[in-house]
């Protein structure tokens, strides 16, 4: 009996499109077929959380003005 390899994948798969999720699933499936034990680690940093947040934090005056104009429409 062959020993299962343990693999941890670090990926950002919680974006607004399904491509990153499907890519993580495809890699996980391919590695499981090769008898590997997979763990997916969802990478996230402050910049990505701000990019995908409902109310992004403005880092400068230009972003603040853009946000106010966008909210007024």
C-alpha positions as CSV (number, residue, x, y, z in Angstrom):
1,X,0.0,0.0,0.0
2,X,1.3,3.4,-1.0
3,X,1.6,6.2,1.6
4,X,-0.5,9.3,0.8
5,X,1.4,12.5,0.3
6,X,0.2,15.5,2.2
7,X,-0.1,18.7,0.2
8,X,-1.2,22.2,1.3
9,X,-2.3,24.6,-1.5
10,X,-2.1,28.3,-0.7
11,X,-4.5,30.1,-3.0
12,X,-6.8,33.1,-3.1
13,X,-10.0,31.4,-4.3
14,X,-12.6,33.6,-2.8
15,X,-12.7,36.3,-5.5
16,X,-15.8,37.6,-7.2
17,X,-15.3,35.3,-10.3
18,X,-15.6,31.5,-10.3
19,X,-12.3,31.0,-12.2
20,X,-10.1,30.9,-9.1
21,X,-12.5,28.6,-7.3
22,X,-12.7,26.2,-10.3
23,X,-8.9,26.3,-10.7
24,X,-8.4,25.3,-7.0
25,X,-11.0,22.5,-7.4
26,X,-9.4,21.2,-10.6
27,X,-6.0,21.0,-8.9
28,X,-7.4,19.4,-5.8
29,X,-9.2,16.8,-7.9
30,X,-6.1,16.0,-10.0
31,X,-3.9,15.6,-6.9
32,X,-6.5,13.5,-5.1
33,X,-6.5,11.1,-8.1
34,X,-2.8,10.7,-7.6
35,X,-3.4,9.6,-4.1
36,X,-2.6,12.9,-2.3
37,X,-4.2,14.3,0.9
38,X,-5.0,17.9,0.0
39,X,-5.6,20.9,2.3
40,X,-6.6,24.2,0.7
41,X,-5.4,27.3,2.6
42,X,-7.3,30.5,1.5
43,X,-4.8,33.3,1.2
44,X,-6.0,36.7,2.1
45,X,-4.3,40.0,2.9
46,X,-5.5,43.4,3.9
47,X,-5.3,44.7,0.3
48,X,-7.4,41.9,-1.1
49,X,-10.0,42.1,1.7
50,X,-10.3,45.9,1.0
51,X,-10.6,45.2,-2.8
52,X,-13.5,42.8,-2.3
53,X,-15.2,44.6,0.6
54,X,-18.6,46.3,0.3
55,X,-17.1,49.6,1.6
56,X,-13.5,49.8,0.6
57,X,-11.2,51.9,2.8
58,X,-9.9,55.0,0.9
59,X,-6.1,55.3,1.3
60,X,-5.8,58.9,0.0
61,X,-7.9,61.9,-1.0
62,X,-8.3,60.9,-4.6
63,X,-9.9,57.5,-3.6
64,X,-12.1,59.3,-1.0
65,X,-13.4,61.7,-3.7
66,X,-14.0,58.9,-6.2
67,X,-15.9,57.0,-3.5
68,X,-18.1,60.0,-2.7
69,X,-18.9,60.6,-6.4
70,X,-19.7,56.9,-6.8
71,X,-22.0,56.9,-3.8
72,X,-23.9,60.0,-5.0
73,X,-25.0,58.3,-8.2
